[in-house]
Amino acid sequence: MAQTRKLPVAVLCLMLAACQTRMPYGDDVAPVRNYIAIATPEAGQRQFIVHDPVEGFNKQVYKFNARLDDYVLIPIVNGYKYIVPEVIRGGVSNFFLNVGEVTNFTNAALQASPKKASKTLGRFVVNTTAGLLGTVDVATKIGLARQPEDFGQTLGKWGYGPGPYLVLPLVGPSNVRDAAGRIVDLVALSALIPNNIEGETGYKVVTYGVLPVDARYRNNFRYFNSGSPFEYELVRFINTQARKAEIEK
């Protein structure tokens, strides 16, 4: 029962934090602008074909995410940027990314990648101690680059294909394999949350308030601002290729 109570909290953590830090059209890869404007619609769509058997449903979820972004998340993020100094915002982001090293380490180990696992463990130790509980990213400055890993990547490393493309509420672009992997990461995260802090006000504020705001703050992507008349297809293609590259690295 204790673990069941923790699942909604972990869902929020993984859906918002993982999504906003890993989506390939955020800080890592900028949307391609006007790439297919010179092509015919038919040629452009053929070029970006991805297995998407529930495209109608996915497009509706994409529109829902866009509206939620425009009317709720982005206005809150803009207020956050206006009120909170940049140095504090950076510390908050570093803290949550440091907590995420637990998942990164676990999946690196499951992928039988001692190099990634050792770097991730080193990052966590350095940033948790010298980095003041992760609020300062000391590890990157000394050459220990972040090694983002999740269970979807782990499944991919061991030969599991992505399956059909999916757009998930709040999370955004995904696929069947990565969605299943997200559930596994969720269960693992929920097991790490102490029962005695769930009812604490500070914990609720951080989990339901600060975390989702910071997660969206760290992602530069804005819906329907790519410069392409085929943004859905473009995002689908970029996300699929980025995930493939992450698995093959």
C-alpha positions as CSV (number, residue, x, y, z in Angstrom):
1,M,0.0,0.0,0.0
2,A,2.9,2.4,0.8
3,Q,4.3,1.9,-2.7
4,T,0.9,2.5,-4.3
5,R,0.5,5.8,-2.5
6,K,3.8,6.9,-3.8
7,L,3.1,6.2,-7.5
8,P,1.2,9.4,-8.3
9,V,4.2,11.4,-6.9
10,A,6.7,9.4,-9.0
11,V,4.5,9.7,-12.0
12,L,4.6,13.5,-11.8
13,C,8.4,13.4,-11.2
14,L,9.1,11.1,-14.2
15,M,6.6,12.5,-16.6
16,L,7.6,16.1,-16.1
17,A,11.2,15.9,-15.3
18,A,12.2,13.2,-17.7
19,C,10.1,14.6,-20.4
20,Q,11.4,18.1,-20.2
21,T,15.0,17.2,-19.8
22,R,15.2,14.6,-22.5
23,M,12.9,15.7,-25.3
24,P,15.3,16.1,-28.2
25,Y,13.7,19.4,-29.4
26,G,14.6,21.1,-26.1
27,D,18.1,22.2,-25.2
28,D,19.8,19.4,-27.1
29,V,18.5,19.7,-30.6
30,A,16.7,22.8,-31.9
31,P,13.7,22.4,-34.2
32,V,14.6,22.4,-37.9
33,R,13.3,25.6,-39.3
34,N,11.7,25.8,-42.8
35,Y,13.3,22.5,-43.7
36,I,10.5,21.2,-45.8
37,A,9.0,24.5,-46.9
38,I,10.7,24.0,-50.3
39,A,9.2,20.6,-50.8
40,T,5.7,19.6,-51.8
41,P,3.5,18.4,-48.9
42,E,3.6,14.9,-50.3
43,A,7.4,14.7,-50.6
44,G,7.8,16.3,-47.2
45,Q,5.6,13.8,-45.5
46,R,7.2,10.8,-47.2
47,Q,10.6,12.0,-46.1
48,F,9.6,12.0,-42.4
49,I,7.6,8.7,-42.3
50,V,7.5,7.1,-38.9
51,H,5.3,4.1,-37.9
52,D,2.3,6.0,-36.4
53,P,-0.8,3.8,-36.6
54,V,-2.8,6.0,-34.1
55,E,-1.8,9.3,-35.7
56,G,-5.3,10.8,-35.2
57,F,-5.2,10.1,-31.5
58,N,-1.6,11.3,-31.2
59,K,-2.4,14.6,-33.0
60,Q,-5.2,15.3,-30.6
61,V,-2.9,14.7,-27.6
62,Y,-0.3,16.9,-29.3
63,K,-2.8,19.7,-29.5
64,F,-3.9,19.1,-25.9
65,N,-0.2,19.4,-24.8
66,A,0.1,22.6,-26.9
67,R,-2.9,24.2,-25.3
68,L,-1.8,23.2,-21.8
69,D,1.6,24.7,-22.6
70,D,0.2,28.0,-23.9
71,Y,-2.4,28.6,-21.2
72,V,-0.9,27.1,-18.1
73,L,2.8,26.0,-18.2
74,I,4.5,28.8,-20.2
75,P,2.7,31.6,-18.3
76,I,3.8,30.0,-15.0
77,V,7.4,29.6,-16.3
78,N,7.5,33.2,-17.4
79,G,6.4,34.3,-13.9
80,Y,9.0,32.0,-12.4
81,K,11.7,33.6,-14.5
82,Y,10.5,37.1,-13.6
83,I,10.4,36.4,-9.8
84,V,13.3,34.0,-9.2
85,P,16.9,35.1,-9.9
86,E,18.8,33.1,-12.5
87,V,21.4,31.8,-10.1
88,I,18.7,30.3,-7.9
89,R,16.9,28.8,-10.9
90,G,20.2,27.2,-12.0
91,G,20.6,25.7,-8.5
92,V,17.1,24.3,-8.5
93,S,17.7,22.7,-11.9
94,N,21.0,21.2,-10.8
95,F,19.4,19.7,-7.7
96,F,16.7,17.9,-9.7
97,L,19.2,16.7,-12.3
98,N,21.4,15.4,-9.5
99,V,18.4,13.4,-8.1
100,G,17.9,12.0,-11.6
101,E,21.4,10.5,-11.5
102,V,20.0,7.6,-9.5
103,T,18.0,6.5,-12.5
104,N,20.9,7.2,-14.8
105,F,23.2,5.0,-12.8
106,T,20.7,2.1,-12.5
107,N,20.1,2.0,-16.3
108,A,23.8,2.3,-17.1
109,A,24.4,-0.7,-14.9
110,L,21.6,-2.6,-16.5
111,Q,23.1,-1.8,-19.9
112,A,26.3,-3.4,-18.8
113,S,28.1,-0.1,-19.3
114,P,30.6,0.2,-16.4
115,K,32.1,3.4,-17.9
116,K,28.8,5.2,-17.9
117,A,27.8,3.8,-14.5
118,S,31.1,4.9,-12.9
119,K,30.9,8.4,-14.4
120,T,27.3,8.7,-13.2
121,L,28.2,7.5,-9.7
122,G,31.1,9.9,-9.6
123,R,28.9,12.8,-10.7
124,F,26.4,12.0,-8.0
125,V,29.0,11.7,-5.2
126,V,30.9,14.9,-6.3
127,N,27.8,17.0,-6.8
128,T,26.0,15.8,-3.6
129,T,29.1,16.6,-1.5
130,A,31.2,19.4,-3.1
131,G,28.2,20.6,-5.1
132,L,26.1,21.3,-2.0
133,L,23.4,18.6,-2.4
134,G,23.6,18.9,-6.2
135,T,22.8,22.6,-6.4
136,V,26.2,23.3,-8.0
137,D,27.3,21.1,-10.9
138,V,30.9,20.7,-9.9
139,A,31.2,17.4,-11.7
140,T,30.8,18.8,-15.2
141,K,33.5,21.4,-14.5
142,I,36.0,18.6,-13.6
143,G,35.2,16.6,-16.7
144,L,32.5,14.2,-15.5
145,A,29.8,14.8,-18.1
146,R,26.2,13.8,-17.5
147,Q,25.2,10.4,-18.8
148,P,21.4,10.5,-19.2
149,E,19.9,7.0,-19.3
150,D,16.4,5.6,-18.9
151,F,14.8,2.1,-19.1
152,G,13.6,2.8,-22.6
153,Q,17.2,3.1,-23.7
154,T,18.1,0.0,-21.7
155,L,15.4,-2.0,-23.6
156,G,16.7,-0.6,-26.8
157,K,20.3,-1.6,-26.0
158,W,19.2,-5.2,-25.5
159,G,17.4,-5.3,-28.9
160,Y,13.8,-4.3,-28.2
161,G,12.4,-2.2,-31.0
162,P,10.6,1.1,-30.4
163,G,7.1,-0.1,-31.5
164,P,4.5,2.4,-32.7
165,Y,4.9,6.1,-32.1
166,L,2.9,7.7,-29.3
167,V,2.3,11.1,-28.0
168,L,1.7,11.0,-24.2
169,P,-0.2,13.7,-22.2
170,L,2.4,16.1,-20.6
171,V,5.3,13.9,-21.7
172,G,5.0,14.4,-25.4
173,P,6.7,12.3,-28.1
174,S,7.4,8.7,-27.2
175,N,6.8,5.2,-28.4
176,V,5.5,1.9,-26.9
177,R,8.9,0.8,-25.7
178,D,9.8,4.1,-24.1
179,A,6.4,4.3,-22.5
180,A,6.9,0.9,-20.9
181,G,10.3,1.9,-19.8
182,R,8.9,5.0,-18.2
183,I,6.7,2.8,-16.0
184,V,9.7,0.8,-14.9
185,D,11.6,3.9,-14.0
186,L,8.5,5.1,-12.2
187,V,8.3,2.0,-10.0
188,A,12.0,2.2,-9.2
189,L,11.7,5.9,-8.2
190,S,8.6,5.3,-6.1
191,A,10.5,2.7,-4.1
192,L,13.2,5.3,-3.1
193,I,10.7,7.8,-1.7
194,P,10.6,7.5,2.1
195,N,7.1,7.0,3.5
196,N,7.6,9.5,6.3
197,I,8.1,12.5,4.1
198,E,5.1,12.1,1.8
199,G,2.8,14.1,4.1
200,E,5.3,16.9,4.7
201,T,4.3,20.3,3.3
202,G,7.8,21.0,1.9
203,Y,7.9,17.8,0.1
204,K,4.5,18.5,-1.6
205,V,5.6,22.0,-2.6
206,V,8.8,20.7,-4.2
207,T,7.1,17.7,-5.9
208,Y,3.9,19.3,-7.2
209,G,5.1,22.9,-7.5
210,V,8.8,23.5,-8.0
211,L,9.6,20.3,-10.0
212,P,7.1,20.7,-12.8
213,V,7.9,24.4,-13.2
214,D,11.6,23.7,-13.3
215,A,11.1,20.9,-15.8
216,R,9.3,23.1,-18.3
217,Y,11.7,25.9,-17.6
218,R,14.6,23.8,-18.8
219,N,13.0,23.0,-22.1
220,N,13.2,25.7,-24.8
221,F,10.8,24.1,-27.2
222,R,7.6,26.0,-27.9
223,Y,4.7,24.4,-29.7
224,F,3.8,25.6,-33.2
225,N,6.9,27.7,-33.4
226,S,9.2,25.6,-35.5
227,G,8.7,27.5,-38.8
228,S,7.4,24.3,-40.5
229,P,3.8,23.7,-41.7
230,F,4.3,20.1,-40.8
231,E,5.5,20.5,-37.2
232,Y,3.8,17.3,-35.9
233,E,5.6,15.2,-38.6
234,L,8.9,17.1,-38.0
235,V,8.8,16.6,-34.2
236,R,7.9,13.0,-34.7
237,F,10.9,12.4,-37.0
238,I,13.4,14.3,-34.8
239,N,12.3,12.6,-31.7
240,T,12.5,9.1,-33.3
241,Q,15.9,9.8,-34.8
242,A,17.2,11.3,-31.5
243,R,16.1,8.3,-29.5
244,K,17.8,6.0,-32.0
245,A,21.0,8.0,-31.6
246,E,20.8,7.8,-27.8
247,I,20.5,4.1,-27.9
248,E,23.3,3.6,-30.4
249,K,25.8,5.8,-28.7
